[in-house]
Amino acid sequence: MAEVDLAIFRENISDADFKRLKEYIESHCGIKLGDTKRQMVEGRLRKRLREHGFASYREYLDFVFHTPQGEDEIISLIDVLTTNKTDFFREPAHFDFLVGHAIPEIIPLLRRDNRRIFKVWSAGCSTGEEPYTLAMVLFDALASYGSSIDFSILATDISTQVLEKAHQGIYDQAKVESQIPSSLQRKFMLRSKDRSRKLMRFAPEVRSRLSFKRLNFMDATYGLKEKFDVIFCRNVLIYFDKKTQEAILRKQIAHLSDDGYLFLGHSETLNGMNLPLRGCYPTVYKKI
């Protein structure tokens, strides 16, 4: 590889290289990279060029797509190009509906079927804010049912990088304090012993309810053996076209229990799709 000339990072990715990159990402991940994403792509790819010592975008993409060693880099390429913006208690009305309606309806079904684990799938979990929010909510909501009902949360994402952060369960103190009520912080989180680091971590009893798995929505099957009482797939489908959205949702619904609930993001809709779901609250659907 050529010695890196820092001036190269002021150059733009060529039309041809951007085209082959976005075609690959769309075919393998289902994510569309329009021209408006071009500057973002350049900025994020620079990190990979610097790390590996490549002198140009073309040299890097040739390595990724045309060498055996490049196959290992593909995961990192996907990591840097997927968007991972999320917050704790994002779209809070969904958690109110979960506690006030979904859980009271599902618990009798669990008992009828002699099941004691309320199962939730956070699909597209990013850095973990959503599944940890779900864990805090479920701890409190299920407490009234005693030890007869417990819960588990599967958190999946295509990015190994964000999954690793989510698995650690460590977050900046400023973010935690601005987004999580103080009562829940005291109940479920621990401060770093080194107070100068200003980090907080979810307690072991919270982390033990979560499991993490890399999953690509574009895979033909998801390799999941279980069914879930609730699936959260929020603000993920917006990156796919309508046909791909419907295909993804069909595969997810196959893993949704009868009478289970699917939660989508506030800007996502099932309009024009023929799916076994009925709307019961804004962007909340029940399997039928």
C-alpha positions as CSV (number, residue, x, y, z in Angstrom):
1,M,0.0,0.0,0.0
2,A,1.2,3.5,-0.8
3,E,2.2,5.9,1.9
4,V,-0.8,8.0,2.9
5,D,-0.8,11.6,1.6
6,L,-3.1,13.5,3.9
7,A,-4.0,15.8,1.0
8,I,-6.0,12.8,-0.5
9,F,-8.5,13.3,2.2
10,R,-9.6,16.6,0.7
11,E,-10.5,14.8,-2.5
12,N,-14.0,13.5,-3.2
13,I,-14.9,9.9,-3.9
14,S,-15.3,9.3,-7.6
15,D,-18.7,8.7,-9.2
16,A,-17.7,5.2,-10.1
17,D,-16.4,4.3,-6.6
18,F,-19.5,5.8,-4.9
19,K,-21.7,3.8,-7.3
20,R,-20.1,0.5,-6.6
21,L,-20.1,1.1,-2.9
22,K,-23.8,2.1,-2.7
23,E,-24.8,-0.8,-4.9
24,Y,-23.0,-3.2,-2.6
25,I,-24.5,-1.7,0.6
26,E,-28.0,-1.8,-1.0
27,S,-27.8,-5.4,-2.2
28,H,-26.2,-6.7,1.0
29,C,-27.8,-4.5,3.7
30,G,-30.8,-3.1,2.0
31,I,-29.7,0.5,2.9
32,K,-30.0,3.2,0.2
33,L,-27.1,5.7,0.0
34,G,-28.4,8.6,-2.0
35,D,-26.3,11.4,-3.3
36,T,-27.2,13.4,-0.1
37,K,-25.2,10.8,1.9
38,R,-22.1,11.2,-0.2
39,Q,-20.3,13.6,2.1
40,M,-21.2,11.5,5.1
41,V,-19.8,8.4,3.3
42,E,-16.5,10.2,2.6
43,G,-16.1,11.3,6.1
44,R,-16.7,7.9,7.6
45,L,-14.5,6.0,5.1
46,R,-11.6,8.3,5.9
47,K,-11.3,6.5,9.3
48,R,-10.8,3.2,7.5
49,L,-8.3,4.6,5.0
50,R,-6.2,6.1,7.8
51,E,-6.3,2.9,9.9
52,H,-5.2,0.7,7.0
53,G,-2.9,3.2,5.3
54,F,-4.7,3.4,2.0
55,A,-4.0,6.4,-0.2
56,S,-7.4,6.7,-2.0
57,Y,-11.0,5.6,-1.8
58,R,-10.5,3.5,-4.9
59,E,-7.5,1.6,-3.4
60,Y,-9.5,0.9,-0.3
61,L,-12.6,-0.4,-2.2
62,D,-10.4,-2.5,-4.4
63,F,-9.0,-4.1,-1.3
64,V,-12.5,-4.7,0.2
65,F,-14.2,-6.1,-2.9
66,H,-11.4,-7.8,-4.7
67,T,-9.0,-9.5,-2.2
68,P,-9.6,-12.4,0.2
69,Q,-8.3,-10.2,3.1
70,G,-10.9,-7.6,2.3
71,E,-13.7,-10.0,3.3
72,D,-12.8,-9.3,7.0
73,E,-13.0,-5.6,6.4
74,I,-16.5,-5.7,5.1
75,I,-18.0,-5.9,8.6
76,S,-16.0,-2.7,9.6
77,L,-17.2,-1.0,6.4
78,I,-20.8,-1.7,7.3
79,D,-20.2,-0.6,10.9
80,V,-19.0,2.9,9.8
81,L,-21.7,3.4,7.2
82,T,-24.8,2.5,9.4
83,T,-26.4,5.3,11.2
84,N,-26.7,4.8,15.0
85,K,-28.4,7.8,16.6
86,T,-30.6,6.8,19.5
87,D,-31.7,7.9,23.0
88,F,-33.1,6.5,26.2
89,F,-36.9,6.7,26.4
90,R,-37.1,7.7,22.7
91,E,-40.8,8.1,21.7
92,P,-42.0,7.7,25.3
93,A,-45.6,7.1,24.4
94,H,-44.6,3.7,23.2
95,F,-43.4,2.7,26.7
96,D,-46.6,4.0,28.2
97,F,-48.6,1.8,25.8
98,L,-46.4,-1.1,26.6
99,V,-47.1,-0.8,30.3
100,G,-50.7,0.3,30.2
101,H,-52.0,-2.0,27.5
102,A,-49.6,-4.6,26.0
103,I,-48.3,-6.1,29.2
104,P,-51.7,-6.5,30.9
105,E,-53.0,-8.3,27.8
106,I,-50.1,-10.6,27.3
107,I,-49.5,-11.8,30.9
108,P,-52.7,-13.8,31.0
109,L,-51.7,-15.5,27.8
110,L,-48.3,-16.4,29.2
111,R,-50.0,-18.0,32.2
112,R,-52.5,-19.8,30.0
113,D,-49.6,-21.3,28.1
114,N,-47.6,-22.1,31.2
115,R,-44.9,-19.6,30.2
116,R,-43.1,-17.4,32.7
117,I,-40.8,-15.4,30.4
118,F,-42.0,-12.2,28.7
119,K,-39.9,-12.1,25.6
120,V,-39.0,-8.9,23.7
121,W,-36.9,-8.3,20.6
122,S,-35.2,-5.0,20.1
123,A,-34.5,-5.2,16.3
124,G,-32.0,-2.6,15.3
125,C,-30.8,-1.9,18.8
126,S,-27.9,0.4,17.9
127,T,-25.8,1.3,21.0
128,G,-28.3,-0.2,23.4
129,E,-30.4,2.7,24.6
130,E,-33.7,1.1,23.5
131,P,-33.2,-2.4,25.0
132,Y,-31.9,-0.9,28.3
133,T,-35.0,1.4,28.4
134,L,-37.2,-1.7,27.9
135,A,-35.4,-3.5,30.7
136,M,-36.0,-0.7,33.2
137,V,-39.6,-0.4,32.1
138,L,-40.2,-4.2,32.4
139,F,-38.5,-4.5,35.8
140,D,-41.0,-2.0,37.2
141,A,-44.1,-3.1,35.2
142,L,-43.7,-6.8,36.0
143,A,-42.9,-6.3,39.7
144,S,-46.6,-6.5,40.5
145,Y,-46.8,-10.0,39.1
146,G,-44.2,-11.3,41.5
147,S,-41.6,-14.0,40.7
148,S,-44.1,-15.9,38.5
149,I,-43.2,-13.7,35.5
150,D,-39.7,-12.7,34.4
151,F,-38.5,-11.2,31.1
152,S,-35.7,-11.5,28.5
153,I,-34.7,-9.1,25.8
154,L,-32.9,-10.0,22.5
155,A,-31.1,-7.0,21.0
156,T,-29.9,-7.2,17.4
157,D,-28.1,-5.0,15.0
158,I,-26.0,-5.3,11.8
159,S,-23.1,-3.4,13.3
160,T,-20.7,-5.3,15.6
161,Q,-19.3,-2.0,16.8
162,V,-22.5,-0.8,18.3
163,L,-23.4,-4.2,19.6
164,E,-20.1,-4.2,21.6
165,K,-20.9,-0.9,23.1
166,A,-24.5,-2.0,23.9
167,H,-23.2,-5.2,25.5
168,Q,-20.9,-3.2,27.9
169,G,-23.9,-1.1,29.1
170,I,-21.6,1.9,29.8
171,Y,-22.8,5.4,29.0
172,D,-21.7,9.0,29.5
173,Q,-23.1,10.4,32.8
174,A,-24.3,13.6,31.0
175,K,-26.5,11.5,28.6
176,V,-27.8,9.3,31.4
177,E,-28.7,12.3,33.7
178,S,-30.5,14.1,30.8
179,Q,-32.6,11.2,29.6
180,I,-33.2,8.7,32.5
181,P,-35.2,9.8,35.6
182,S,-33.1,10.0,38.7
183,S,-35.2,7.3,40.5
184,L,-34.3,4.8,37.7
185,Q,-30.7,5.8,37.8
186,R,-30.5,5.0,41.5
187,K,-32.3,1.8,41.0
188,F,-30.6,0.3,37.9
189,M,-27.3,2.0,37.4
190,L,-23.8,2.3,38.9
191,R,-21.4,5.2,38.8
192,S,-17.8,4.6,37.8
193,K,-15.5,4.3,40.8
194,D,-13.3,6.8,39.1
195,R,-15.6,9.8,39.2
196,S,-13.5,11.8,36.9
197,R,-14.5,9.5,34.0
198,K,-18.1,10.5,34.4
199,L,-19.4,7.2,33.2
200,M,-22.4,5.1,34.4
201,R,-23.1,1.4,33.8
202,F,-26.2,-0.7,34.1
203,A,-26.3,-3.0,37.1
204,P,-25.6,-6.8,36.6
205,E,-29.3,-7.7,37.2
206,V,-30.3,-5.5,34.3
207,R,-27.5,-6.6,31.9
208,S,-28.3,-10.3,32.7
209,R,-31.8,-9.9,31.1
210,L,-30.2,-8.8,27.7
211,S,-28.6,-10.9,25.0
212,F,-27.0,-9.5,21.9
213,K,-26.7,-10.9,18.4
214,R,-25.6,-9.6,15.0
215,L,-28.4,-9.8,12.5
216,N,-28.8,-8.5,9.0
217,F,-32.4,-7.8,8.0
218,M,-31.6,-8.8,4.4
219,D,-30.7,-12.4,5.4
220,A,-33.2,-14.9,4.0
221,T,-33.8,-16.2,7.5
222,Y,-32.9,-14.8,10.9
223,G,-31.8,-17.9,12.7
224,L,-34.1,-17.3,15.6
225,K,-35.8,-20.3,17.2
226,E,-38.0,-18.4,19.6
227,K,-41.1,-16.2,19.3
228,F,-41.5,-12.8,21.0
229,D,-44.4,-11.2,22.7
230,V,-43.2,-7.8,21.7
231,I,-41.0,-6.6,18.9
232,F,-39.6,-3.1,18.8
233,C,-38.3,-2.2,15.3
234,R,-38.3,1.6,15.4
235,N,-36.7,4.1,13.0
236,V,-34.9,1.4,11.1
237,L,-37.2,0.6,8.2
238,I,-36.9,4.2,6.9
239,Y,-33.6,3.2,5.4
240,F,-35.2,0.6,3.1
241,D,-37.6,0.9,0.1
242,K,-41.2,-0.2,0.5
243,K,-40.8,-3.7,-1.0
244,T,-37.8,-4.4,1.3
245,Q,-39.7,-3.0,4.3
246,E,-42.6,-5.5,3.7
247,A,-40.2,-8.4,3.3
248,I,-38.4,-7.6,6.5
249,L,-41.6,-7.2,8.4
250,R,-42.9,-10.6,7.2
251,K,-39.8,-12.2,8.5
252,Q,-40.2,-10.4,11.8
253,I,-43.9,-11.2,12.1
254,A,-43.0,-14.9,11.8
255,H,-41.2,-14.5,15.1
256,L,-44.0,-12.6,16.8
257,S,-46.3,-14.6,19.1
258,D,-50.0,-14.8,18.4
259,D,-51.6,-11.6,19.8
260,G,-48.1,-10.1,20.1
261,Y,-47.3,-6.4,19.5
262,L,-45.0,-4.7,16.9
263,F,-43.8,-1.2,17.6
264,L,-42.5,0.9,14.7
265,G,-41.0,4.4,14.6
266,H,-43.1,7.5,14.5
267,S,-42.3,8.2,10.8
268,E,-42.9,4.6,9.6
269,T,-46.1,3.2,8.2
270,L,-47.7,0.0,7.0
271,N,-49.8,1.7,4.3
272,G,-49.9,-0.3,1.2
273,M,-48.7,-3.5,2.8
274,N,-50.7,-6.7,3.2
275,L,-49.6,-8.0,6.6
276,P,-51.3,-9.9,9.4
277,L,-51.4,-6.9,11.7
278,R,-54.0,-4.4,12.9
279,G,-53.3,-0.9,14.2
280,C,-54.2,-0.3,17.8
281,Y,-52.2,2.9,18.6
282,P,-50.0,5.3,16.5
283,T,-47.3,3.0,15.0
284,V,-48.2,0.1,17.3
285,Y,-49.7,-3.0,15.7
286,K,-51.1,-6.3,17.0
287,K,-50.7,-9.6,15.3
288,I,-54.0,-11.1,14.0
